[in-house]
Amino acid sequence: MPLVGDRAFPGTAWYKVDVQTGIVTIHYYEDGEKTEEFDIKEVELSGVPVN
């Protein structure tokens, strides 16, 4: 689950990292489908589910 600061994205469908720009795109579900972009320095990517 991706984390940005203290904000988690538990409904994440997918995320991608653009290695050329350093932008992480997170696509998630929270009151409908949403997509947000963040600088890679702000994002912690984890393969471990957080309950």
Secondary structure, DSSP 4 states (H G I P E B T S, - for coil): --EETTEE-TTEEEEEEETTTTEEEEEEESSSEEEEEEEGGGEE--SS---
